[in-house]
Amino acid sequence: MRINLTSVLVDDQSKALAFYTDVLGFQKKTEMPMGEHRWLTVVSPSEPDGVELLLEPDEHPAARPFKEALVEDGIPFTSFAVADVQAEYERLRGLGVRFTQEPLDMGGVTTAVLDDTCGNLIQIAQTN
């Protein structure tokens, strides 16, 4: 058994696609119309056949209150692995990304938390 797909709930798929590709550096994998929305996934360019991230509309009535509660409590929705949190933090800040937590060494892992502009906090993490 393995993970092949996971999702992040977004308030606007077009805005999310731009952020996750142009800013974070993922690449679009799949885009299929599904009514008023799309089945829209991105992948890591270093693993184009790896785990897909579905940019899923947050239309379910529970989705937005759930996301708002996580953001209010400062809890990231998900985490992405990076080789160097400090370097990625500097790169993303240079692109105008807002961080809610600067790089923090917590022993075996260094993390930082960013705002994905689509209603989520996302953690980037590096194992030490």
Secondary structure, DSSP 8 states (H G I E B T S, - for coil): ----EEEEEES-HHHHHHIIIIIT--EEEEEEEETTEEEEEEE-TT-TTS-EEEEEE--STTHHHHHHHHHHTT--SEEEE-S-HHHHHHHHHHTT--EEEEEEE-SSEEEEEEE-SSS-EEEEEEE-
